[in-house]
Amino acid sequence: MANKFLTAEWNNLIMANYIIDPVILLPYLPPKTELDFYHGECYVSLIGFMFEQTKMLGMRIPFHINFEEVNLRFMYG
């Protein structure tokens, strides 16, 4: 069985979702993608969590096993 490239636990997760004017996000879209809407609104999400027990190809990388992570995301389809 082949090792997965990345394995980890996401713990102590907190998420904040905000409605945003889609015009603000348009310059950041990858080519040939479109924004996704939920009930007619466009959202951006700020997510904080602990990345723990992290392994790459089954190996632990020193100083990259347990660490804080913050993601800023928006949906595109």
mmCIF file of the N, C-alpha and C atoms, coordinates in Angstrom:
data_MODEL
# 
_entry.id   MODEL 
# 
loop_
_atom_site.group_PDB 
_atom_site.id 
_atom_site.type_symbol 
_atom_site.label_atom_id 
_atom_site.label_alt_id 
_atom_site.label_comp_id 
_atom_site.label_asym_id 
_atom_site.label_entity_id 
_atom_site.label_seq_id 
_atom_site.pdbx_PDB_ins_code 
_atom_site.Cartn_x 
_atom_site.Cartn_y 
_atom_site.Cartn_z 
_atom_site.occupancy 
_atom_site.B_iso_or_equiv 
_atom_site.pdbx_formal_charge 
_atom_site.auth_seq_id 
_atom_site.auth_comp_id 
_atom_site.auth_asym_id 
_atom_site.auth_atom_id 
_atom_site.pdbx_PDB_model_num 
ATOM 1   N N  . MET A 1 1  ? 0.840   -1.189 0.000   1.00 0.00 ? 1  MET A N  1 
ATOM 2   C CA . MET A 1 1  ? 0.000   0.000  0.000   1.00 0.00 ? 1  MET A CA 1 
ATOM 3   C C  . MET A 1 1  ? 0.882   1.248  0.000   1.00 0.00 ? 1  MET A C  1 
ATOM 4   N N  . ALA A 1 2  ? 0.640   2.169  -0.908  1.00 0.00 ? 2  ALA A N  1 
ATOM 5   C CA . ALA A 1 2  ? 1.445   3.391  -1.023  1.00 0.00 ? 2  ALA A CA 1 
ATOM 6   C C  . ALA A 1 2  ? 1.081   4.379  0.078   1.00 0.00 ? 2  ALA A C  1 
ATOM 7   N N  . ASN A 1 3  ? 2.102   5.111  0.538   1.00 0.00 ? 3  ASN A N  1 
ATOM 8   C CA . ASN A 1 3  ? 1.864   6.169  1.527   1.00 0.00 ? 3  ASN A CA 1 
ATOM 9   C C  . ASN A 1 3  ? 1.144   7.330  0.883   1.00 0.00 ? 3  ASN A C  1 
ATOM 10  N N  . LYS A 1 4  ? 0.267   7.946  1.646   1.00 0.00 ? 4  LYS A N  1 
ATOM 11  C CA . LYS A 1 4  ? -0.360  9.176  1.194   1.00 0.00 ? 4  LYS A CA 1 
ATOM 12  C C  . LYS A 1 4  ? 0.676   10.287 1.267   1.00 0.00 ? 4  LYS A C  1 
ATOM 13  N N  . PHE A 1 5  ? 0.533   11.280 0.406   1.00 0.00 ? 5  PHE A N  1 
ATOM 14  C CA . PHE A 1 5  ? 1.499   12.383 0.407   1.00 0.00 ? 5  PHE A CA 1 
ATOM 15  C C  . PHE A 1 5  ? 1.477   13.133 1.728   1.00 0.00 ? 5  PHE A C  1 
ATOM 16  N N  . LEU A 1 6  ? 0.276   13.469 2.229   1.00 0.00 ? 6  LEU A N  1 
ATOM 17  C CA . LEU A 1 6  ? 0.167   14.256 3.454   1.00 0.00 ? 6  LEU A CA 1 
ATOM 18  C C  . LEU A 1 6  ? -0.937  13.684 4.327   1.00 0.00 ? 6  LEU A C  1 
ATOM 19  N N  . THR A 1 7  ? -0.625  13.457 5.585   1.00 0.00 ? 7  THR A N  1 
ATOM 20  C CA . THR A 1 7  ? -1.636  13.084 6.570   1.00 0.00 ? 7  THR A CA 1 
ATOM 21  C C  . THR A 1 7  ? -1.492  14.013 7.761   1.00 0.00 ? 7  THR A C  1 
ATOM 22  N N  . ALA A 1 8  ? -2.624  14.357 8.388   1.00 0.00 ? 8  ALA A N  1 
ATOM 23  C CA . ALA A 1 8  ? -2.612  15.249 9.537   1.00 0.00 ? 8  ALA A CA 1 
ATOM 24  C C  . ALA A 1 8  ? -3.983  15.258 10.189  1.00 0.00 ? 8  ALA A C  1 
ATOM 25  N N  . GLU A 1 9  ? -4.030  15.752 11.408  1.00 0.00 ? 9  GLU A N  1 
ATOM 26  C CA . GLU A 1 9  ? -5.283  16.001 12.113  1.00 0.00 ? 9  GLU A CA 1 
ATOM 27  C C  . GLU A 1 9  ? -5.529  17.504 12.134  1.00 0.00 ? 9  GLU A C  1 
ATOM 28  N N  . TRP A 1 10 ? -6.791  17.887 11.978  1.00 0.00 ? 10 TRP A N  1 
ATOM 29  C CA . TRP A 1 10 ? -7.202  19.283 12.130  1.00 0.00 ? 10 TRP A CA 1 
ATOM 30  C C  . TRP A 1 10 ? -7.930  19.366 13.458  1.00 0.00 ? 10 TRP A C  1 
ATOM 31  N N  . ASN A 1 11 ? -7.353  20.022 14.443  1.00 0.00 ? 11 ASN A N  1 
ATOM 32  C CA . ASN A 1 11 ? -7.945  20.113 15.777  1.00 0.00 ? 11 ASN A CA 1 
ATOM 33  C C  . ASN A 1 11 ? -8.173  21.572 16.185  1.00 0.00 ? 11 ASN A C  1 
ATOM 34  N N  . ASN A 1 12 ? -9.092  21.756 17.131  1.00 0.00 ? 12 ASN A N  1 
ATOM 35  C CA . ASN A 1 12 ? -9.412  23.092 17.670  1.00 0.00 ? 12 ASN A CA 1 
ATOM 36  C C  . ASN A 1 12 ? -9.764  24.075 16.564  1.00 0.00 ? 12 ASN A C  1 
ATOM 37  N N  . LEU A 1 13 ? -10.627 23.654 15.684  1.00 0.00 ? 13 LEU A N  1 
ATOM 38  C CA . LEU A 1 13 ? -11.003 24.427 14.507  1.00 0.00 ? 13 LEU A CA 1 
ATOM 39  C C  . LEU A 1 13 ? -11.997 25.531 14.866  1.00 0.00 ? 13 LEU A C  1 
ATOM 40  N N  . ILE A 1 14 ? -11.769 26.708 14.311  1.00 0.00 ? 14 ILE A N  1 
ATOM 41  C CA . ILE A 1 14 ? -12.741 27.801 14.412  1.00 0.00 ? 14 ILE A CA 1 
ATOM 42  C C  . ILE A 1 14 ? -12.895 28.403 13.018  1.00 0.00 ? 14 ILE A C  1 
ATOM 43  N N  . MET A 1 15 ? -14.131 28.739 12.665  1.00 0.00 ? 15 MET A N  1 
ATOM 44  C CA . MET A 1 15 ? -14.412 29.223 11.320  1.00 0.00 ? 15 MET A CA 1 
ATOM 45  C C  . MET A 1 15 ? -15.322 30.448 11.391  1.00 0.00 ? 15 MET A C  1 
ATOM 46  N N  . ALA A 1 16 ? -14.987 31.454 10.610  1.00 0.00 ? 16 ALA A N  1 
ATOM 47  C CA . ALA A 1 16 ? -15.838 32.640 10.480  1.00 0.00 ? 16 ALA A CA 1 
ATOM 48  C C  . ALA A 1 16 ? -16.143 32.835 9.001   1.00 0.00 ? 16 ALA A C  1 
ATOM 49  N N  . ASN A 1 17 ? -17.425 32.914 8.663   1.00 0.00 ? 17 ASN A N  1 
ATOM 50  C CA . ASN A 1 17 ? -17.857 33.103 7.275   1.00 0.00 ? 17 ASN A CA 1 
ATOM 51  C C  . ASN A 1 17 ? -18.448 34.498 7.115   1.00 0.00 ? 17 ASN A C  1 
ATOM 52  N N  . TYR A 1 18 ? -18.076 35.156 6.028   1.00 0.00 ? 18 TYR A N  1 
ATOM 53  C CA . TYR A 1 18 ? -18.546 36.515 5.777   1.00 0.00 ? 18 TYR A CA 1 
ATOM 54  C C  . TYR A 1 18 ? -19.096 36.626 4.364   1.00 0.00 ? 18 TYR A C  1 
ATOM 55  N N  . ILE A 1 19 ? -20.186 37.338 4.216   1.00 0.00 ? 19 ILE A N  1 
ATOM 56  C CA . ILE A 1 19 ? -20.699 37.669 2.889   1.00 0.00 ? 19 ILE A CA 1 
ATOM 57  C C  . ILE A 1 19 ? -19.798 38.765 2.324   1.00 0.00 ? 19 ILE A C  1 
ATOM 58  N N  . ILE A 1 20 ? -19.455 38.631 1.049   1.00 0.00 ? 20 ILE A N  1 
ATOM 59  C CA . ILE A 1 20 ? -18.558 39.590 0.414   1.00 0.00 ? 20 ILE A CA 1 
ATOM 60  C C  . ILE A 1 20 ? -19.088 39.941 -0.976  1.00 0.00 ? 20 ILE A C  1 
ATOM 61  N N  . ASP A 1 21 ? -18.804 41.137 -1.409  1.00 0.00 ? 21 ASP A N  1 
ATOM 62  C CA . ASP A 1 21 ? -19.152 41.547 -2.777  1.00 0.00 ? 21 ASP A CA 1 
ATOM 63  C C  . ASP A 1 21 ? -18.284 40.735 -3.736  1.00 0.00 ? 21 ASP A C  1 
ATOM 64  N N  . PRO A 1 22 ? -18.867 39.962 -4.622  1.00 0.00 ? 22 PRO A N  1 
ATOM 65  C CA . PRO A 1 22 ? -18.072 39.112 -5.513  1.00 0.00 ? 22 PRO A CA 1 
ATOM 66  C C  . PRO A 1 22 ? -17.090 39.882 -6.389  1.00 0.00 ? 22 PRO A C  1 
ATOM 67  N N  . VAL A 1 23 ? -17.347 41.128 -6.658  1.00 0.00 ? 23 VAL A N  1 
ATOM 68  C CA . VAL A 1 23 ? -16.435 41.938 -7.482  1.00 0.00 ? 23 VAL A CA 1 
ATOM 69  C C  . VAL A 1 23 ? -15.050 42.008 -6.844  1.00 0.00 ? 23 VAL A C  1 
ATOM 70  N N  . ILE A 1 24 ? -14.984 41.987 -5.517  1.00 0.00 ? 24 ILE A N  1 
ATOM 71  C CA . ILE A 1 24 ? -13.702 42.050 -4.809  1.00 0.00 ? 24 ILE A CA 1 
ATOM 72  C C  . ILE A 1 24 ? -12.861 40.800 -5.084  1.00 0.00 ? 24 ILE A C  1 
ATOM 73  N N  . LEU A 1 25 ? -13.509 39.646 -5.239  1.00 0.00 ? 25 LEU A N  1 
ATOM 74  C CA . LEU A 1 25 ? -12.791 38.380 -5.412  1.00 0.00 ? 25 LEU A CA 1 
ATOM 75  C C  . LEU A 1 25 ? -12.414 38.073 -6.858  1.00 0.00 ? 25 LEU A C  1 
ATOM 76  N N  . LEU A 1 26 ? -13.094 38.665 -7.811  1.00 0.00 ? 26 LEU A N  1 
ATOM 77  C CA . LEU A 1 26 ? -12.880 38.330 -9.219  1.00 0.00 ? 26 LEU A CA 1 
ATOM 78  C C  . LEU A 1 26 ? -11.416 38.388 -9.668  1.00 0.00 ? 26 LEU A C  1 
ATOM 79  N N  . PRO A 1 27 ? -10.621 39.371 -9.240  1.00 0.00 ? 27 PRO A N  1 
ATOM 80  C CA . PRO A 1 27 ? -9.220  39.394 -9.692  1.00 0.00 ? 27 PRO A CA 1 
ATOM 81  C C  . PRO A 1 27 ? -8.381  38.213 -9.187  1.00 0.00 ? 27 PRO A C  1 
ATOM 82  N N  . TYR A 1 28 ? -8.869  37.478 -8.195  1.00 0.00 ? 28 TYR A N  1 
ATOM 83  C CA . TYR A 1 28 ? -8.100  36.394 -7.594  1.00 0.00 ? 28 TYR A CA 1 
ATOM 84  C C  . TYR A 1 28 ? -8.504  35.006 -8.092  1.00 0.00 ? 28 TYR A C  1 
ATOM 85  N N  . LEU A 1 29 ? -9.467  34.929 -8.980  1.00 0.00 ? 29 LEU A N  1 
ATOM 86  C CA . LEU A 1 29 ? -9.932  33.644 -9.482  1.00 0.00 ? 29 LEU A CA 1 
ATOM 87  C C  . LEU A 1 29 ? -8.936  33.047 -10.472 1.00 0.00 ? 29 LEU A C  1 
ATOM 88  N N  . PRO A 1 30 ? -8.686  31.754 -10.370 1.00 0.00 ? 30 PRO A N  1 
ATOM 89  C CA . PRO A 1 30 ? -7.880  31.099 -11.405 1.00 0.00 ? 30 PRO A CA 1 
ATOM 90  C C  . PRO A 1 30 ? -8.608  31.170 -12.749 1.00 0.00 ? 30 PRO A C  1 
ATOM 91  N N  . PRO A 1 31 ? -7.876  31.117 -13.842 1.00 0.00 ? 31 PRO A N  1 
ATOM 92  C CA . PRO A 1 31 ? -8.502  31.172 -15.169 1.00 0.00 ? 31 PRO A CA 1 
ATOM 93  C C  . PRO A 1 31 ? -9.574  30.085 -15.337 1.00 0.00 ? 31 PRO A C  1 
ATOM 94  N N  . LYS A 1 32 ? -10.629 30.422 -16.028 1.00 0.00 ? 32 LYS A N  1 
ATOM 95  C CA . LYS A 1 32 ? -11.730 29.518 -16.386 1.00 0.00 ? 32 LYS A CA 1 
ATOM 96  C C  . LYS A 1 32 ? -12.507 29.000 -15.174 1.00 0.00 ? 32 LYS A C  1 
ATOM 97  N N  . THR A 1 33 ? -12.505 29.739 -14.069 1.00 0.00 ? 33 THR A N  1 
ATOM 98  C CA . THR A 1 33 ? -13.324 29.368 -12.921 1.00 0.00 ? 33 THR A CA 1 
ATOM 99  C C  . THR A 1 33 ? -14.336 30.467 -12.646 1.00 0.00 ? 33 THR A C  1 
ATOM 100 N N  . GLU A 1 34 ? -15.361 30.119 -11.897 1.00 0.00 ? 34 GLU A N  1 
ATOM 101 C CA . GLU A 1 34 ? -16.411 31.063 -11.538 1.00 0.00 ? 34 GLU A CA 1 
ATOM 102 C C  . GLU A 1 34 ? -16.647 30.992 -10.042 1.00 0.00 ? 34 GLU A C  1 
ATOM 103 N N  . LEU A 1 35 ? -17.113 32.076 -9.452  1.00 0.00 ? 35 LEU A N  1 
ATOM 104 C CA . LEU A 1 35 ? -17.468 32.082 -8.041  1.00 0.00 ? 35 LEU A CA 1 
ATOM 105 C C  . LEU A 1 35 ? -18.697 31.218 -7.811  1.00 0.00 ? 35 LEU A C  1 
ATOM 106 N N  . ASP A 1 36 ? -18.755 30.607 -6.656  1.00 0.00 ? 36 ASP A N  1 
ATOM 107 C CA . ASP A 1 36 ? -19.893 29.798 -6.252  1.00 0.00 ? 36 ASP A CA 1 
ATOM 108 C C  . ASP A 1 36 ? -20.718 30.625 -5.267  1.00 0.00 ? 36 ASP A C  1 
ATOM 109 N N  . PHE A 1 37 ? -22.038 30.531 -5.351  1.00 0.00 ? 37 PHE A N  1 
ATOM 110 C CA . PHE A 1 37 ? -22.917 31.307 -4.488  1.00 0.00 ? 37 PHE A CA 1 
ATOM 111 C C  . PHE A 1 37 ? -23.780 30.371 -3.651  1.00 0.00 ? 37 PHE A C  1 
ATOM 112 N N  . TYR A 1 38 ? -24.122 30.797 -2.461  1.00 0.00 ? 38 TYR A N  1 
ATOM 113 C CA . TYR A 1 38 ? -25.008 30.058 -1.574  1.00 0.00 ? 38 TYR A CA 1 
ATOM 114 C C  . TYR A 1 38 ? -26.176 30.969 -1.235  1.00 0.00 ? 38 TYR A C  1 
ATOM 115 N N  . HIS A 1 39 ? -27.370 30.578 -1.635  1.00 0.00 ? 39 HIS A N  1 
ATOM 116 C CA . HIS A 1 39 ? -28.570 31.397 -1.444  1.00 0.00 ? 39 HIS A CA 1 
ATOM 117 C C  . HIS A 1 39 ? -28.369 32.811 -1.996  1.00 0.00 ? 39 HIS A C  1 
ATOM 118 N N  . GLY A 1 40 ? -27.695 32.897 -3.137  1.00 0.00 ? 40 GLY A N  1 
ATOM 119 C CA . GLY A 1 40 ? -27.512 34.159 -3.818  1.00 0.00 ? 40 GLY A CA 1 
ATOM 120 C C  . GLY A 1 40 ? -26.406 35.046 -3.268  1.00 0.00 ? 40 GLY A C  1 
ATOM 121 N N  . GLU A 1 41 ? -25.680 34.573 -2.267  1.00 0.00 ? 41 GLU A N  1 
ATOM 122 C CA . GLU A 1 41 ? -24.605 35.360 -1.648  1.00 0.00 ? 41 GLU A CA 1 
ATOM 123 C C  . GLU A 1 41 ? -23.251 34.691 -1.880  1.00 0.00 ? 41 GLU A C  1 
ATOM 124 N N  . CYS A 1 42 ? -22.214 35.502 -1.963  1.00 0.00 ? 42 CYS A N  1 
ATOM 125 C CA . CYS A 1 42 ? -20.841 35.029 -2.087  1.00 0.00 ? 42 CYS A CA 1 
ATOM 126 C C  . CYS A 1 42 ? -20.183 35.146 -0.705  1.00 0.00 ? 42 CYS A C  1 
ATOM 127 N N  . TYR A 1 43 ? -19.438 34.117 -0.312  1.00 0.00 ? 43 TYR A N  1 
ATOM 128 C CA . TYR A 1 43 ? -18.835 34.092 1.022   1.00 0.00 ? 43 TYR A CA 1 
ATOM 129 C C  . TYR A 1 43 ? -17.322 33.957 0.954   1.00 0.00 ? 43 TYR A C  1 
ATOM 130 N N  . VAL A 1 44 ? -16.672 34.511 1.963   1.00 0.00 ? 44 VAL A N  1 
ATOM 131 C CA . VAL A 1 44 ? -15.255 34.274 2.217   1.00 0.00 ? 44 VAL A CA 1 
ATOM 132 C C  . VAL A 1 44 ? -15.176 33.702 3.636   1.00 0.00 ? 44 VAL A C  1 
ATOM 133 N N  . SER A 1 45 ? -14.265 32.752 3.854   1.00 0.00 ? 45 SER A N  1 
ATOM 134 C CA . SER A 1 45 ? -14.146 32.085 5.152   1.00 0.00 ? 45 SER A CA 1 
ATOM 135 C C  . SER A 1 45 ? -12.738 32.249 5.705   1.00 0.00 ? 45 SER A C  1 
ATOM 136 N N  . LEU A 1 46 ? -12.646 32.532 6.994   1.00 0.00 ? 46 LEU A N  1 
ATOM 137 C CA . LEU A 1 46 ? -11.384 32.579 7.721   1.00 0.00 ? 46 LEU A CA 1 
ATOM 138 C C  . LEU A 1 46 ? -11.409 31.406 8.693   1.00 0.00 ? 46 LEU A C  1 
ATOM 139 N N  . ILE A 1 47 ? -10.419 30.510 8.575   1.00 0.00 ? 47 ILE A N  1 
ATOM 140 C CA . ILE A 1 47 ? -10.411 29.273 9.343   1.00 0.00 ? 47 ILE A CA 1 
ATOM 141 C C  . ILE A 1 47 ? -9.082  29.157 10.080  1.00 0.00 ? 47 ILE A C  1 
ATOM 142 N N  . GLY A 1 48 ? -9.151  28.976 11.384  1.00 0.00 ? 48 GLY A N  1 
ATOM 143 C CA . GLY A 1 48 ? -7.964  28.754 12.205  1.00 0.00 ? 48 GLY A CA 1 
ATOM 144 C C  . GLY A 1 48 ? -8.050  27.378 12.849  1.00 0.00 ? 48 GLY A C  1 
ATOM 145 N N  . PHE A 1 49 ? -6.921  26.683 12.944  1.00 0.00 ? 49 PHE A N  1 
ATOM 146 C CA . PHE A 1 49 ? -6.914  25.350 13.546  1.00 0.00 ? 49 PHE A CA 1 
ATOM 147 C C  . PHE A 1 49 ? -5.489  24.924 13.862  1.00 0.00 ? 49 PHE A C  1 
ATOM 148 N N  . MET A 1 50 ? -5.385  23.842 14.621  1.00 0.00 ? 50 MET A N  1 
ATOM 149 C CA . MET A 1 50 ? -4.091  23.215 14.889  1.00 0.00 ? 50 MET A CA 1 
ATOM 150 C C  . MET A 1 50 ? -3.908  22.069 13.902  1.00 0.00 ? 50 MET A C  1 
ATOM 151 N N  . PHE A 1 51 ? -2.824  22.104 13.182  1.00 0.00 ? 51 PHE A N  1 
ATOM 152 C CA . PHE A 1 51 ? -2.423  21.019 12.285  1.00 0.00 ? 51 PHE A CA 1 
ATOM 153 C C  . PHE A 1 51 ? -1.542  20.118 13.136  1.00 0.00 ? 51 PHE A C  1 
ATOM 154 N N  . GLU A 1 52 ? -1.965  18.884 13.409  1.00 0.00 ? 52 GLU A N  1 
ATOM 155 C CA . GLU A 1 52 ? -1.232  18.024 14.343  1.00 0.00 ? 52 GLU A CA 1 
ATOM 156 C C  . GLU A 1 52 ? -0.988  16.642 13.752  1.00 0.00 ? 52 GLU A C  1 
ATOM 157 N N  . GLN A 1 53 ? 0.050   15.997 14.260  1.00 0.00 ? 53 GLN A N  1 
ATOM 158 C CA . GLN A 1 53 ? 0.457   14.658 13.810  1.00 0.00 ? 53 GLN A CA 1 
ATOM 159 C C  . GLN A 1 53 ? 0.696   14.641 12.293  1.00 0.00 ? 53 GLN A C  1 
ATOM 160 N N  . THR A 1 54 ? 1.310   15.705 11.809  1.00 0.00 ? 54 THR A N  1 
ATOM 161 C CA . THR A 1 54 ? 1.525   15.876 10.381  1.00 0.00 ? 54 THR A CA 1 
ATOM 162 C C  . THR A 1 54 ? 2.674   14.994 9.893   1.00 0.00 ? 54 THR A C  1 
ATOM 163 N N  . LYS A 1 55 ? 2.431   14.321 8.774   1.00 0.00 ? 55 LYS A N  1 
ATOM 164 C CA . LYS A 1 55 ? 3.456   13.492 8.142   1.00 0.00 ? 55 LYS A CA 1 
ATOM 165 C C  . LYS A 1 55 ? 3.392   13.700 6.637   1.00 0.00 ? 55 LYS A C  1 
ATOM 166 N N  . MET A 1 56 ? 4.562   13.715 6.014   1.00 0.00 ? 56 MET A N  1 
ATOM 167 C CA . MET A 1 56 ? 4.663   13.755 4.556   1.00 0.00 ? 56 MET A CA 1 
ATOM 168 C C  . MET A 1 56 ? 5.275   12.443 4.111   1.00 0.00 ? 56 MET A C  1 
ATOM 169 N N  . LEU A 1 57 ? 4.579   11.744 3.237   1.00 0.00 ? 57 LEU A N  1 
ATOM 170 C CA . LEU A 1 57 ? 5.010   10.424 2.772   1.00 0.00 ? 57 LEU A CA 1 
ATOM 171 C C  . LEU A 1 57 ? 5.322   9.500  3.945   1.00 0.00 ? 57 LEU A C  1 
ATOM 172 N N  . GLY A 1 58 ? 4.515   9.635  5.016   1.00 0.00 ? 58 GLY A N  1 
ATOM 173 C CA . GLY A 1 58 ? 4.665   8.783  6.189   1.00 0.00 ? 58 GLY A CA 1 
ATOM 174 C C  . GLY A 1 58 ? 5.750   9.196  7.156   1.00 0.00 ? 58 GLY A C  1 
ATOM 175 N N  . MET A 1 59 ? 6.466   10.308 6.873   1.00 0.00 ? 59 MET A N  1 
ATOM 176 C CA . MET A 1 59 ? 7.570   10.744 7.738   1.00 0.00 ? 59 MET A CA 1 
ATOM 177 C C  . MET A 1 59 ? 7.240   12.077 8.404   1.00 0.00 ? 59 MET A C  1 
ATOM 178 N N  . ARG A 1 60 ? 7.653   12.214 9.644   1.00 0.00 ? 60 ARG A N  1 
ATOM 179 C CA . ARG A 1 60 ? 7.511   13.481 10.349  1.00 0.00 ? 60 ARG A CA 1 
ATOM 180 C C  . ARG A 1 60 ? 8.667   14.407 9.980   1.00 0.00 ? 60 ARG A C  1 
ATOM 181 N N  . ILE A 1 61 ? 8.353   15.649 9.731   1.00 0.00 ? 61 ILE A N  1 
ATOM 182 C CA . ILE A 1 61 ? 9.359   16.651 9.388   1.00 0.00 ? 61 ILE A CA 1 
ATOM 183 C C  . ILE A 1 61 ? 9.564   17.529 10.629  1.00 0.00 ? 61 ILE A C  1 
ATOM 184 N N  . PRO A 1 62 ? 10.783  17.602 11.184  1.00 0.00 ? 62 PRO A N  1 
ATOM 185 C CA . PRO A 1 62 ? 10.999  18.414 12.393  1.00 0.00 ? 62 PRO A CA 1 
ATOM 186 C C  . PRO A 1 62 ? 10.468  19.843 12.229  1.00 0.00 ? 62 PRO A C  1 
ATOM 187 N N  . PHE A 1 63 ? 9.844   20.341 13.276  1.00 0.00 ? 63 PHE A N  1 
ATOM 188 C CA . PHE A 1 63 ? 9.252   21.687 13.349  1.00 0.00 ? 63 PHE A CA 1 
ATOM 189 C C  . PHE A 1 63 ? 7.999   21.834 12.479  1.00 0.00 ? 63 PHE A C  1 
ATOM 190 N N  . HIS A 1 64 ? 7.546   20.753 11.855  1.00 0.00 ? 64 HIS A N  1 
ATOM 191 C CA . HIS A 1 64 ? 6.347   20.786 11.019  1.00 0.00 ? 64 HIS A CA 1 
ATOM 192 C C  . HIS A 1 64 ? 5.394   19.647 11.361  1.00 0.00 ? 64 HIS A C  1 
ATOM 193 N N  . ILE A 1 65 ? 5.407   19.221 12.618  1.00 0.00 ? 65 ILE A N  1 
ATOM 194 C CA . ILE A 1 65 ? 4.547   18.123 13.060  1.00 0.00 ? 65 ILE A CA 1 
ATOM 195 C C  . ILE A 1 65 ? 3.255   18.670 13.649  1.00 0.00 ? 65 ILE A C  1 
ATOM 196 N N  . ASN A 1 66 ? 3.376   19.637 14.554  1.00 0.00 ? 66 ASN A N  1 
ATOM 197 C CA . ASN A 1 66 ? 2.232   20.285 15.203  1.00 0.00 ? 66 ASN A CA 1 
ATOM 198 C C  . ASN A 1 66 ? 2.411   21.796 15.078  1.00 0.00 ? 66 ASN A C  1 
ATOM 199 N N  . PHE A 1 67 ? 1.467   22.469 14.422  1.00 0.00 ? 67 PHE A N  1 
ATOM 200 C CA . PHE A 1 67 ? 1.603   23.915 14.247  1.00 0.00 ? 67 PHE A CA 1 
ATOM 201 C C  . PHE A 1 67 ? 0.249   24.541 13.963  1.00 0.00 ? 67 PHE A C  1 
ATOM 202 N N  . GLU A 1 68 ? 0.155   25.840 14.209  1.00 0.00 ? 68 GLU A N  1 
ATOM 203 C CA . GLU A 1 68 ? -1.072  26.584 13.928  1.00 0.00 ? 68 GLU A CA 1 
ATOM 204 C C  . GLU A 1 68 ? -1.178  26.834 12.431  1.00 0.00 ? 68 GLU A C  1 
ATOM 205 N N  . GLU A 1 69 ? -2.413  26.859 11.962  1.00 0.00 ? 69 GLU A N  1 
ATOM 206 C CA . GLU A 1 69 ? -2.673  27.126 10.544  1.00 0.00 ? 69 GLU A CA 1 
ATOM 207 C C  . GLU A 1 69 ? -3.840  28.102 10.454  1.00 0.00 ? 69 GLU A C  1 
ATOM 208 N N  . VAL A 1 70 ? -3.753  29.037 9.526   1.00 0.00 ? 70 VAL A N  1 
ATOM 209 C CA . VAL A 1 70 ? -4.857  29.951 9.237   1.00 0.00 ? 70 VAL A CA 1 
ATOM 210 C C  . VAL A 1 70 ? -5.071  29.941 7.729   1.00 0.00 ? 70 VAL A C  1 
ATOM 211 N N  . ASN A 1 71 ? -6.308  29.712 7.311   1.00 0.00 ? 71 ASN A N  1 
ATOM 212 C CA . ASN A 1 71 ? -6.659  29.698 5.888   1.00 0.00 ? 71 ASN A CA 1 
ATOM 213 C C  . ASN A 1 71 ? -7.689  30.771 5.607   1.00 0.00 ? 71 ASN A C  1 
ATOM 214 N N  . LEU A 1 72 ? -7.527  31.455 4.498   1.00 0.00 ? 72 LEU A N  1 
ATOM 215 C CA . LEU A 1 72 ? -8.523  32.377 3.981   1.00 0.00 ? 72 LEU A CA 1 
ATOM 216 C C  . LEU A 1 72 ? -9.023  31.746 2.688   1.00 0.00 ? 72 LEU A C  1 
ATOM 217 N N  . ARG A 1 73 ? -10.315 31.470 2.618   1.00 0.00 ? 73 ARG A N  1 
ATOM 218 C CA . ARG A 1 73 ? -10.865 30.742 1.482   1.00 0.00 ? 73 ARG A CA 1 
ATOM 219 C C  . ARG A 1 73 ? -12.088 31.431 0.907   1.00 0.00 ? 73 ARG A C  1 
ATOM 220 N N  . PHE A 1 74 ? -12.288 31.227 -0.375  1.00 0.00 ? 74 PHE A N  1 
ATOM 221 C CA . PHE A 1 74 ? -13.564 31.590 -0.989  1.00 0.00 ? 74 PHE A CA 1 
ATOM 222 C C  . PHE A 1 74 ? -13.889 30.500 -1.992  1.00 0.00 ? 74 PHE A C  1 
ATOM 223 N N  . MET A 1 75 ? -15.163 30.355 -2.256  1.00 0.00 ? 75 MET A N  1 
ATOM 224 C CA . MET A 1 75 ? -15.636 29.258 -3.082  1.00 0.00 ? 75 MET A CA 1 
ATOM 225 C C  . MET A 1 75 ? -15.693 29.670 -4.543  1.00 0.00 ? 75 MET A C  1 
ATOM 226 N N  . TYR A 1 76 ? -15.187 28.811 -5.369  1.00 0.00 ? 76 TYR A N  1 
ATOM 227 C CA . TYR A 1 76 ? -15.380 28.962 -6.803  1.00 0.00 ? 76 TYR A CA 1 
ATOM 228 C C  . TYR A 1 76 ? -15.697 27.597 -7.388  1.00 0.00 ? 76 TYR A C  1 
ATOM 229 N N  . GLY A 1 77 ? -16.458 27.586 -8.445  1.00 0.00 ? 77 GLY A N  1 
ATOM 230 C CA . GLY A 1 77 ? -16.889 26.324 -9.033  1.00 0.00 ? 77 GLY A CA 1 
ATOM 231 C C  . GLY A 1 77 ? -16.359 26.139 -10.422 1.00 0.00 ? 77 GLY A C  1 
# 
